[in-house]
Amino acid sequence: MAVPTRKHSKSRRDKNRSAHWKLSLPGITACPKCGAVKLSHRACKACGTYNGREVVEANASK
């Protein structure tokens, strides 16, 4: 097994470790019916549709 020849400082070690813990953006798409921004594979909060049919009652605030 490979052995490092020189010691890495704590700051350099922590910089390497920090790159793996970054959050990724969620899959955001536009609703095909109303055009509102929504999360993928979820019902639209604006119009209440999913996969071309209404599954949830739409918000009455609009």
mmCIF file of the N, C-alpha and C atoms, coordinates in Angstrom:
data_MODEL
# 
_entry.id   MODEL 
# 
loop_
_atom_site.group_PDB 
_atom_site.id 
_atom_site.type_symbol 
_atom_site.label_atom_id 
_atom_site.label_alt_id 
_atom_site.label_comp_id 
_atom_site.label_asym_id 
_atom_site.label_entity_id 
_atom_site.label_seq_id 
_atom_site.pdbx_PDB_ins_code 
_atom_site.Cartn_x 
_atom_site.Cartn_y 
_atom_site.Cartn_z 
_atom_site.occupancy 
_atom_site.B_iso_or_equiv 
_atom_site.pdbx_formal_charge 
_atom_site.auth_seq_id 
_atom_site.auth_comp_id 
_atom_site.auth_asym_id 
_atom_site.auth_atom_id 
_atom_site.pdbx_PDB_model_num 
ATOM 1   N N  . MET A 1 1  ? 0.837   -1.179 0.000   1.00 0.00 ? 1  MET A N  1 
ATOM 2   C CA . MET A 1 1  ? 0.000   0.000  0.000   1.00 0.00 ? 1  MET A CA 1 
ATOM 3   C C  . MET A 1 1  ? 0.880   1.239  0.000   1.00 0.00 ? 1  MET A C  1 
ATOM 4   N N  . ALA A 1 2  ? 0.454   2.287  -0.681  1.00 0.00 ? 2  ALA A N  1 
ATOM 5   C CA . ALA A 1 2  ? 1.246   3.508  -0.786  1.00 0.00 ? 2  ALA A CA 1 
ATOM 6   C C  . ALA A 1 2  ? 1.264   4.261  0.535   1.00 0.00 ? 2  ALA A C  1 
ATOM 7   N N  . VAL A 1 3  ? 2.424   4.827  0.846   1.00 0.00 ? 3  VAL A N  1 
ATOM 8   C CA . VAL A 1 3  ? 2.597   5.598  2.074   1.00 0.00 ? 3  VAL A CA 1 
ATOM 9   C C  . VAL A 1 3  ? 3.018   7.009  1.681   1.00 0.00 ? 3  VAL A C  1 
ATOM 10  N N  . PRO A 1 4  ? 2.360   8.061  2.211   1.00 0.00 ? 4  PRO A N  1 
ATOM 11  C CA . PRO A 1 4  ? 2.750   9.421  1.858   1.00 0.00 ? 4  PRO A CA 1 
ATOM 12  C C  . PRO A 1 4  ? 4.145   9.760  2.368   1.00 0.00 ? 4  PRO A C  1 
ATOM 13  N N  . THR A 1 5  ? 4.943   10.446 1.538   1.00 0.00 ? 5  THR A N  1 
ATOM 14  C CA . THR A 1 5  ? 6.303   10.794 1.947   1.00 0.00 ? 5  THR A CA 1 
ATOM 15  C C  . THR A 1 5  ? 6.331   12.013 2.843   1.00 0.00 ? 5  THR A C  1 
ATOM 16  N N  . ARG A 1 6  ? 5.378   12.929 2.691   1.00 0.00 ? 6  ARG A N  1 
ATOM 17  C CA . ARG A 1 6  ? 5.360   14.136 3.521   1.00 0.00 ? 6  ARG A CA 1 
ATOM 18  C C  . ARG A 1 6  ? 3.978   14.315 4.137   1.00 0.00 ? 6  ARG A C  1 
ATOM 19  N N  . LYS A 1 7  ? 3.989   14.955 5.278   1.00 0.00 ? 7  LYS A N  1 
ATOM 20  C CA . LYS A 1 7  ? 2.740   15.177 5.988   1.00 0.00 ? 7  LYS A CA 1 
ATOM 21  C C  . LYS A 1 7  ? 1.952   16.320 5.333   1.00 0.00 ? 7  LYS A C  1 
ATOM 22  N N  . HIS A 1 8  ? 0.640   16.136 5.196   1.00 0.00 ? 8  HIS A N  1 
ATOM 23  C CA . HIS A 1 8  ? -0.238  17.198 4.720   1.00 0.00 ? 8  HIS A CA 1 
ATOM 24  C C  . HIS A 1 8  ? -0.715  17.982 5.921   1.00 0.00 ? 8  HIS A C  1 
ATOM 25  N N  . SER A 1 9  ? -0.769  19.293 5.786   1.00 0.00 ? 9  SER A N  1 
ATOM 26  C CA . SER A 1 9  ? -1.250  20.123 6.891   1.00 0.00 ? 9  SER A CA 1 
ATOM 27  C C  . SER A 1 9  ? -2.742  19.888 7.114   1.00 0.00 ? 9  SER A C  1 
ATOM 28  N N  . LYS A 1 10 ? -3.233  20.311 8.272   1.00 0.00 ? 10 LYS A N  1 
ATOM 29  C CA . LYS A 1 10 ? -4.646  20.120 8.594   1.00 0.00 ? 10 LYS A CA 1 
ATOM 30  C C  . LYS A 1 10 ? -5.543  20.911 7.651   1.00 0.00 ? 10 LYS A C  1 
ATOM 31  N N  . SER A 1 11 ? -5.120  22.098 7.258   1.00 0.00 ? 11 SER A N  1 
ATOM 32  C CA . SER A 1 11 ? -5.929  22.904 6.353   1.00 0.00 ? 11 SER A CA 1 
ATOM 33  C C  . SER A 1 11 ? -6.008  22.262 4.975   1.00 0.00 ? 11 SER A C  1 
ATOM 34  N N  . ARG A 1 12 ? -4.900  21.678 4.519   1.00 0.00 ? 12 ARG A N  1 
ATOM 35  C CA . ARG A 1 12 ? -4.902  21.025 3.216   1.00 0.00 ? 12 ARG A CA 1 
ATOM 36  C C  . ARG A 1 12 ? -5.758  19.756 3.253   1.00 0.00 ? 12 ARG A C  1 
ATOM 37  N N  . ARG A 1 13 ? -5.688  19.032 4.344   1.00 0.00 ? 13 ARG A N  1 
ATOM 38  C CA . ARG A 1 13 ? -6.504  17.834 4.519   1.00 0.00 ? 13 ARG A CA 1 
ATOM 39  C C  . ARG A 1 13 ? -7.989  18.197 4.526   1.00 0.00 ? 13 ARG A C  1 
ATOM 40  N N  . ASP A 1 14 ? -8.336  19.258 5.243   1.00 0.00 ? 14 ASP A N  1 
ATOM 41  C CA . ASP A 1 14 ? -9.728  19.666 5.347   1.00 0.00 ? 14 ASP A CA 1 
ATOM 42  C C  . ASP A 1 14 ? -10.261 20.207 4.019   1.00 0.00 ? 14 ASP A C  1 
ATOM 43  N N  . LYS A 1 15 ? -9.397  20.854 3.234   1.00 0.00 ? 15 LYS A N  1 
ATOM 44  C CA . LYS A 1 15 ? -9.826  21.335 1.921   1.00 0.00 ? 15 LYS A CA 1 
ATOM 45  C C  . LYS A 1 15 ? -10.197 20.160 1.016   1.00 0.00 ? 15 LYS A C  1 
ATOM 46  N N  . ASN A 1 16 ? -9.433  19.084 1.078   1.00 0.00 ? 16 ASN A N  1 
ATOM 47  C CA . ASN A 1 16 ? -9.727  17.904 0.271   1.00 0.00 ? 16 ASN A CA 1 
ATOM 48  C C  . ASN A 1 16 ? -11.034 17.260 0.707   1.00 0.00 ? 16 ASN A C  1 
ATOM 49  N N  . ARG A 1 17 ? -11.280 17.210 1.996   1.00 0.00 ? 17 ARG A N  1 
ATOM 50  C CA . ARG A 1 17 ? -12.488 16.567 2.512   1.00 0.00 ? 17 ARG A CA 1 
ATOM 51  C C  . ARG A 1 17 ? -13.733 17.391 2.239   1.00 0.00 ? 17 ARG A C  1 
ATOM 52  N N  . SER A 1 18 ? -13.607 18.700 2.166   1.00 0.00 ? 18 SER A N  1 
ATOM 53  C CA . SER A 1 18 ? -14.783 19.547 2.016   1.00 0.00 ? 18 SER A CA 1 
ATOM 54  C C  . SER A 1 18 ? -15.439 19.401 0.651   1.00 0.00 ? 18 SER A C  1 
ATOM 55  N N  . ALA A 1 19 ? -14.690 18.958 -0.351  1.00 0.00 ? 19 ALA A N  1 
ATOM 56  C CA . ALA A 1 19 ? -15.223 18.868 -1.705  1.00 0.00 ? 19 ALA A CA 1 
ATOM 57  C C  . ALA A 1 19 ? -16.281 17.777 -1.841  1.00 0.00 ? 19 ALA A C  1 
ATOM 58  N N  . HIS A 1 20 ? -16.304 16.790 -0.969  1.00 0.00 ? 20 HIS A N  1 
ATOM 59  C CA . HIS A 1 20 ? -17.215 15.659 -1.104  1.00 0.00 ? 20 HIS A CA 1 
ATOM 60  C C  . HIS A 1 20 ? -18.544 15.891 -0.400  1.00 0.00 ? 20 HIS A C  1 
ATOM 61  N N  . TRP A 1 21 ? -18.678 16.944 0.386   1.00 0.00 ? 21 TRP A N  1 
ATOM 62  C CA . TRP A 1 21 ? -19.876 17.155 1.187   1.00 0.00 ? 21 TRP A CA 1 
ATOM 63  C C  . TRP A 1 21 ? -20.753 18.269 0.645   1.00 0.00 ? 21 TRP A C  1 
ATOM 64  N N  . LYS A 1 22 ? -20.530 18.712 -0.578  1.00 0.00 ? 22 LYS A N  1 
ATOM 65  C CA . LYS A 1 22 ? -21.329 19.790 -1.133  1.00 0.00 ? 22 LYS A CA 1 
ATOM 66  C C  . LYS A 1 22 ? -22.700 19.262 -1.540  1.00 0.00 ? 22 LYS A C  1 
ATOM 67  N N  . LEU A 1 23 ? -23.716 20.080 -1.317  1.00 0.00 ? 23 LEU A N  1 
ATOM 68  C CA . LEU A 1 23 ? -25.069 19.701 -1.674  1.00 0.00 ? 23 LEU A CA 1 
ATOM 69  C C  . LEU A 1 23 ? -25.291 19.893 -3.170  1.00 0.00 ? 23 LEU A C  1 
ATOM 70  N N  . SER A 1 24 ? -26.081 19.020 -3.749  1.00 0.00 ? 24 SER A N  1 
ATOM 71  C CA . SER A 1 24 ? -26.405 19.163 -5.164  1.00 0.00 ? 24 SER A CA 1 
ATOM 72  C C  . SER A 1 24 ? -27.784 19.797 -5.299  1.00 0.00 ? 24 SER A C  1 
ATOM 73  N N  . LEU A 1 25 ? -28.027 20.436 -6.424  1.00 0.00 ? 25 LEU A N  1 
ATOM 74  C CA . LEU A 1 25 ? -29.311 21.074 -6.658  1.00 0.00 ? 25 LEU A CA 1 
ATOM 75  C C  . LEU A 1 25 ? -30.381 20.019 -6.916  1.00 0.00 ? 25 LEU A C  1 
ATOM 76  N N  . PRO A 1 26 ? -31.597 20.242 -6.409  1.00 0.00 ? 26 PRO A N  1 
ATOM 77  C CA . PRO A 1 26 ? -32.670 19.296 -6.710  1.00 0.00 ? 26 PRO A CA 1 
ATOM 78  C C  . PRO A 1 26 ? -33.126 19.447 -8.156  1.00 0.00 ? 26 PRO A C  1 
ATOM 79  N N  . GLY A 1 27 ? -33.741 18.410 -8.691  1.00 0.00 ? 27 GLY A N  1 
ATOM 80  C CA . GLY A 1 27 ? -34.222 18.458 -10.063 1.00 0.00 ? 27 GLY A CA 1 
ATOM 81  C C  . GLY A 1 27 ? -35.453 19.337 -10.171 1.00 0.00 ? 27 GLY A C  1 
ATOM 82  N N  . ILE A 1 28 ? -35.297 20.528 -10.728 1.00 0.00 ? 28 ILE A N  1 
ATOM 83  C CA . ILE A 1 28 ? -36.396 21.469 -10.850 1.00 0.00 ? 28 ILE A CA 1 
ATOM 84  C C  . ILE A 1 28 ? -36.791 21.563 -12.324 1.00 0.00 ? 28 ILE A C  1 
ATOM 85  N N  . THR A 1 29 ? -38.095 21.416 -12.593 1.00 0.00 ? 29 THR A N  1 
ATOM 86  C CA . THR A 1 29 ? -38.599 21.492 -13.954 1.00 0.00 ? 29 THR A CA 1 
ATOM 87  C C  . THR A 1 29 ? -39.811 22.418 -14.005 1.00 0.00 ? 29 THR A C  1 
ATOM 88  N N  . ALA A 1 30 ? -40.257 22.719 -15.202 1.00 0.00 ? 30 ALA A N  1 
ATOM 89  C CA . ALA A 1 30 ? -41.463 23.528 -15.384 1.00 0.00 ? 30 ALA A CA 1 
ATOM 90  C C  . ALA A 1 30 ? -42.647 22.596 -15.567 1.00 0.00 ? 30 ALA A C  1 
ATOM 91  N N  . CYS A 1 31 ? -43.766 22.956 -14.995 1.00 0.00 ? 31 CYS A N  1 
ATOM 92  C CA . CYS A 1 31 ? -44.997 22.177 -15.135 1.00 0.00 ? 31 CYS A CA 1 
ATOM 93  C C  . CYS A 1 31 ? -45.475 22.280 -16.581 1.00 0.00 ? 31 CYS A C  1 
ATOM 94  N N  . PRO A 1 32 ? -45.784 21.151 -17.240 1.00 0.00 ? 32 PRO A N  1 
ATOM 95  C CA . PRO A 1 32 ? -46.217 21.226 -18.640 1.00 0.00 ? 32 PRO A CA 1 
ATOM 96  C C  . PRO A 1 32 ? -47.593 21.874 -18.821 1.00 0.00 ? 32 PRO A C  1 
ATOM 97  N N  . LYS A 1 33 ? -48.418 21.866 -17.776 1.00 0.00 ? 33 LYS A N  1 
ATOM 98  C CA . LYS A 1 33 ? -49.763 22.436 -17.906 1.00 0.00 ? 33 LYS A CA 1 
ATOM 99  C C  . LYS A 1 33 ? -49.782 23.939 -17.642 1.00 0.00 ? 33 LYS A C  1 
ATOM 100 N N  . CYS A 1 34 ? -49.227 24.354 -16.478 1.00 0.00 ? 34 CYS A N  1 
ATOM 101 C CA . CYS A 1 34 ? -49.331 25.772 -16.115 1.00 0.00 ? 34 CYS A CA 1 
ATOM 102 C C  . CYS A 1 34 ? -48.002 26.525 -16.231 1.00 0.00 ? 34 CYS A C  1 
ATOM 103 N N  . GLY A 1 35 ? -46.880 25.802 -16.348 1.00 0.00 ? 35 GLY A N  1 
ATOM 104 C CA . GLY A 1 35 ? -45.581 26.453 -16.502 1.00 0.00 ? 35 GLY A CA 1 
ATOM 105 C C  . GLY A 1 35 ? -44.920 26.860 -15.201 1.00 0.00 ? 35 GLY A C  1 
ATOM 106 N N  . ALA A 1 36 ? -45.520 26.531 -14.072 1.00 0.00 ? 36 ALA A N  1 
ATOM 107 C CA . ALA A 1 36 ? -44.929 26.873 -12.781 1.00 0.00 ? 36 ALA A CA 1 
ATOM 108 C C  . ALA A 1 36 ? -43.719 25.990 -12.509 1.00 0.00 ? 36 ALA A C  1 
ATOM 109 N N  . VAL A 1 37 ? -42.799 26.480 -11.698 1.00 0.00 ? 37 VAL A N  1 
ATOM 110 C CA . VAL A 1 37 ? -41.606 25.715 -11.344 1.00 0.00 ? 37 VAL A CA 1 
ATOM 111 C C  . VAL A 1 37 ? -41.985 24.698 -10.278 1.00 0.00 ? 37 VAL A C  1 
ATOM 112 N N  . LYS A 1 38 ? -41.571 23.439 -10.487 1.00 0.00 ? 38 LYS A N  1 
ATOM 113 C CA . LYS A 1 38 ? -41.889 22.380 -9.531  1.00 0.00 ? 38 LYS A CA 1 
ATOM 114 C C  . LYS A 1 38 ? -40.741 21.387 -9.458  1.00 0.00 ? 38 LYS A C  1 
ATOM 115 N N  . LEU A 1 39 ? -40.733 20.567 -8.419  1.00 0.00 ? 39 LEU A N  1 
ATOM 116 C CA . LEU A 1 39 ? -39.750 19.506 -8.293  1.00 0.00 ? 39 LEU A CA 1 
ATOM 117 C C  . LEU A 1 39 ? -40.145 18.340 -9.186  1.00 0.00 ? 39 LEU A C  1 
ATOM 118 N N  . SER A 1 40 ? -39.156 17.649 -9.751  1.00 0.00 ? 40 SER A N  1 
ATOM 119 C CA . SER A 1 40 ? -39.424 16.512 -10.616 1.00 0.00 ? 40 SER A CA 1 
ATOM 120 C C  . SER A 1 40 ? -40.080 15.379 -9.831  1.00 0.00 ? 40 SER A C  1 
ATOM 121 N N  . HIS A 1 41 ? -40.947 14.634 -10.497 1.00 0.00 ? 41 HIS A N  1 
ATOM 122 C CA . HIS A 1 41 ? -41.632 13.469 -9.938  1.00 0.00 ? 41 HIS A CA 1 
ATOM 123 C C  . HIS A 1 41 ? -42.512 13.822 -8.748  1.00 0.00 ? 41 HIS A C  1 
ATOM 124 N N  . ARG A 1 42 ? -43.057 15.039 -8.751  1.00 0.00 ? 42 ARG A N  1 
ATOM 125 C CA . ARG A 1 42 ? -43.981 15.465 -7.706  1.00 0.00 ? 42 ARG A CA 1 
ATOM 126 C C  . ARG A 1 42 ? -45.122 16.238 -8.353  1.00 0.00 ? 42 ARG A C  1 
ATOM 127 N N  . ALA A 1 43 ? -46.262 16.252 -7.667  1.00 0.00 ? 43 ALA A N  1 
ATOM 128 C CA . ALA A 1 43 ? -47.412 16.984 -8.189  1.00 0.00 ? 43 ALA A CA 1 
ATOM 129 C C  . ALA A 1 43 ? -47.139 18.483 -8.129  1.00 0.00 ? 43 ALA A C  1 
ATOM 130 N N  . CYS A 1 44 ? -47.694 19.217 -9.094  1.00 0.00 ? 44 CYS A N  1 
ATOM 131 C CA . CYS A 1 44 ? -47.525 20.666 -9.150  1.00 0.00 ? 44 CYS A CA 1 
ATOM 132 C C  . CYS A 1 44 ? -48.378 21.308 -8.063  1.00 0.00 ? 44 CYS A C  1 
ATOM 133 N N  . LYS A 1 45 ? -47.789 22.224 -7.297  1.00 0.00 ? 45 LYS A N  1 
ATOM 134 C CA . LYS A 1 45 ? -48.528 22.893 -6.231  1.00 0.00 ? 45 LYS A CA 1 
ATOM 135 C C  . LYS A 1 45 ? -49.496 23.928 -6.787  1.00 0.00 ? 45 LYS A C  1 
ATOM 136 N N  . ALA A 1 46 ? -49.207 24.470 -7.954  1.00 0.00 ? 46 ALA A N  1 
ATOM 137 C CA . ALA A 1 46 ? -50.043 25.522 -8.527  1.00 0.00 ? 46 ALA A CA 1 
ATOM 138 C C  . ALA A 1 46 ? -51.330 24.965 -9.125  1.00 0.00 ? 46 ALA A C  1 
ATOM 139 N N  . CYS A 1 47 ? -51.227 23.916 -9.943  1.00 0.00 ? 47 CYS A N  1 
ATOM 140 C CA . CYS A 1 47 ? -52.419 23.402 -10.616 1.00 0.00 ? 47 CYS A CA 1 
ATOM 141 C C  . CYS A 1 47 ? -52.847 22.026 -10.114 1.00 0.00 ? 47 CYS A C  1 
ATOM 142 N N  . GLY A 1 48 ? -52.002 21.332 -9.347  1.00 0.00 ? 48 GLY A N  1 
ATOM 143 C CA . GLY A 1 48 ? -52.385 20.051 -8.763  1.00 0.00 ? 48 GLY A CA 1 
ATOM 144 C C  . GLY A 1 48 ? -52.330 18.870 -9.708  1.00 0.00 ? 48 GLY A C  1 
ATOM 145 N N  . THR A 1 49 ? -51.613 18.985 -10.819 1.00 0.00 ? 49 THR A N  1 
ATOM 146 C CA . THR A 1 49 ? -51.544 17.877 -11.773 1.00 0.00 ? 49 THR A CA 1 
ATOM 147 C C  . THR A 1 49 ? -50.232 17.120 -11.647 1.00 0.00 ? 49 THR A C  1 
ATOM 148 N N  . TYR A 1 50 ? -50.298 15.845 -12.024 1.00 0.00 ? 50 TYR A N  1 
ATOM 149 C CA . TYR A 1 50 ? -49.113 15.002 -12.116 1.00 0.00 ? 50 TYR A CA 1 
ATOM 150 C C  . TYR A 1 50 ? -49.357 14.005 -13.229 1.00 0.00 ? 50 TYR A C  1 
ATOM 151 N N  . ASN A 1 51 ? -48.436 13.897 -14.145 1.00 0.00 ? 51 ASN A N  1 
ATOM 152 C CA . ASN A 1 51 ? -48.490 12.957 -15.264 1.00 0.00 ? 51 ASN A CA 1 
ATOM 153 C C  . ASN A 1 51 ? -49.753 13.161 -16.112 1.00 0.00 ? 51 ASN A C  1 
ATOM 154 N N  . GLY A 1 52 ? -50.154 14.423 -16.304 1.00 0.00 ? 52 GLY A N  1 
ATOM 155 C CA . GLY A 1 52 ? -51.262 14.739 -17.187 1.00 0.00 ? 52 GLY A CA 1 
ATOM 156 C C  . GLY A 1 52 ? -52.641 14.660 -16.569 1.00 0.00 ? 52 GLY A C  1 
ATOM 157 N N  . ARG A 1 53 ? -52.767 14.303 -15.280 1.00 0.00 ? 53 ARG A N  1 
ATOM 158 C CA . ARG A 1 53 ? -54.086 14.271 -14.656 1.00 0.00 ? 53 ARG A CA 1 
ATOM 159 C C  . ARG A 1 53 ? -54.051 14.953 -13.307 1.00 0.00 ? 53 ARG A C  1 
ATOM 160 N N  . GLU A 1 54 ? -55.219 15.431 -12.871 1.00 0.00 ? 54 GLU A N  1 
ATOM 161 C CA . GLU A 1 54 ? -55.295 16.152 -11.598 1.00 0.00 ? 54 GLU A CA 1 
ATOM 162 C C  . GLU A 1 54 ? -55.319 15.146 -10.454 1.00 0.00 ? 54 GLU A C  1 
ATOM 163 N N  . VAL A 1 55 ? -54.355 15.272 -9.544  1.00 0.00 ? 55 VAL A N  1 
ATOM 164 C CA . VAL A 1 55 ? -54.267 14.337 -8.424  1.00 0.00 ? 55 VAL A CA 1 
ATOM 165 C C  . VAL A 1 55 ? -54.499 15.037 -7.093  1.00 0.00 ? 55 VAL A C  1 
ATOM 166 N N  . VAL A 1 56 ? -54.337 16.346 -7.055  1.00 0.00 ? 56 VAL A N  1 
ATOM 167 C CA . VAL A 1 56 ? -54.498 17.120 -5.826  1.00 0.00 ? 56 VAL A CA 1 
ATOM 168 C C  . VAL A 1 56 ? -55.330 18.348 -6.184  1.00 0.00 ? 56 VAL A C  1 
ATOM 169 N N  . GLU A 1 57 ? -56.150 18.794 -5.247  1.00 0.00 ? 57 GLU A N  1 
ATOM 170 C CA . GLU A 1 57 ? -56.905 20.017 -5.490  1.00 0.00 ? 57 GLU A CA 1 
ATOM 171 C C  . GLU A 1 57 ? -55.945 21.189 -5.569  1.00 0.00 ? 57 GLU A C  1 
ATOM 172 N N  . ALA A 1 58 ? -56.156 22.054 -6.540  1.00 0.00 ? 58 ALA A N  1 
ATOM 173 C CA . ALA A 1 58 ? -55.271 23.203 -6.741  1.00 0.00 ? 58 ALA A CA 1 
ATOM 174 C C  . ALA A 1 58 ? -55.509 24.221 -5.638  1.00 0.00 ? 58 ALA A C  1 
ATOM 175 N N  . ASN A 1 59 ? -54.480 25.063 -5.382  1.00 0.00 ? 59 ASN A N  1 
ATOM 176 C CA . ASN A 1 59 ? -54.611 26.130 -4.390  1.00 0.00 ? 59 ASN A CA 1 
ATOM 177 C C  . ASN A 1 59 ? -55.660 27.125 -4.851  1.00 0.00 ? 59 ASN A C  1 
ATOM 178 N N  . ALA A 1 60 ? -56.572 27.492 -3.950  1.00 0.00 ? 60 ALA A N  1 
ATOM 179 C CA . ALA A 1 60 ? -57.642 28.422 -4.298  1.00 0.00 ? 60 ALA A CA 1 
ATOM 180 C C  . ALA A 1 60 ? -57.176 29.871 -4.220  1.00 0.00 ? 60 ALA A C  1 
ATOM 181 N N  . SER A 1 61 ? -55.932 30.109 -3.804  1.00 0.00 ? 61 SER A N  1 
ATOM 182 C CA . SER A 1 61 ? -55.440 31.478 -3.648  1.00 0.00 ? 61 SER A CA 1 
ATOM 183 C C  . SER A 1 61 ? -55.246 32.184 -4.997  1.00 0.00 ? 61 SER A C  1 
ATOM 184 N N  . LYS A 1 62 ? -55.044 31.414 -6.093  1.00 0.00 ? 62 LYS A N  1 
ATOM 185 C CA . LYS A 1 62 ? -54.882 32.019 -7.417  1.00 0.00 ? 62 LYS A CA 1 
ATOM 186 C C  . LYS A 1 62 ? -56.207 32.354 -7.939  1.00 0.00 ? 62 LYS A C  1 
# 
